[in-house]
Amino acid sequence: MLVRQIRDPGGNNWDFFWEELKYRLEWGLEMNMEDDAGLELATLCVQQALISAYKGNCPLKPVMTGK
């Protein structure tokens, strides 16, 4: 029997997710999005804020697979 870990969005604490996301975006760097490099950096920061907030509020849960 194998045990793997998954994140179940149905069990996510969405209130805390939104609070953490708001915090991460408010305290992010001020970005200059007037050129491609600035826009790319801003996109990366938003992406990382989303991933961090999701992982922080949707913990891994063990799931048994196999017979």
C-alpha positions as a printed Julia matrix, in Angstrom:
67×3 Matrix{Float64}:
   0.0    0.0     0.0
   1.37   3.37   -1.0
   0.82   6.63    0.81
   0.97   9.85   -1.12
   0.07  13.37   -0.12
  -2.4   15.65   -1.85
  -3.94  19.06   -1.27
  -7.75  19.08   -1.11
  -9.05  22.54   -2.1
 -12.41  21.62   -0.59
 -10.74  21.53    2.8
  -8.93  24.81    2.26
  -9.32  27.61    4.8
 -10.39  30.21    2.22
 -10.81  33.08    4.7
  -7.2   32.74    5.84
  -6.09  32.21    2.23
  -7.55  35.58    1.2
  -6.07  37.31    4.26
  -2.62  35.89    3.6
  -2.8   36.69   -0.12
  -3.82  40.27    0.64
  -0.95  40.6     3.13
   1.61  39.2     0.68
   0.45  41.46   -2.14
   0.3   44.59    0.04
   3.84  44.05    1.31
   5.25  43.19   -2.1
   7.71  45.4    -3.85
   6.42  48.4    -5.72
   6.8   47.44   -9.32
   7.44  49.48  -12.41
   5.34  47.75  -15.04
   6.15  50.15  -17.86
   8.48  47.68  -19.55
   8.56  43.93  -20.17
  11.04  43.22  -17.36
   8.96  45.07  -14.76
   5.77  43.38  -15.89
   7.44  39.97  -15.77
   8.71  40.64  -12.25
   5.26  41.76  -11.08
   3.69  38.64  -12.6
   6.22  36.44  -10.82
   5.5   38.14   -7.48
   1.73  37.67   -7.86
   2.26  34.04   -8.85
   4.46  33.38   -5.82
   1.97  35.12   -3.5
  -0.83  32.88   -4.82
   1.22  29.69   -4.45
   2.43  30.57   -0.95
  -1.05  31.52    0.29
  -2.53  28.32   -1.16
   0.14  26.03    0.26
  -0.05  27.76    3.62
  -3.8   27.3     3.93
  -4.39  24.01    2.13
  -2.15  21.54    3.94
  -1.0   18.24    2.49
  -3.06  15.25    3.56
  -1.93  11.63    3.33
  -3.95   9.4     0.99
  -3.61   5.6     0.87
  -3.51   4.11   -2.64
  -3.41   0.54   -3.81
  -4.86  -2.64   -2.37
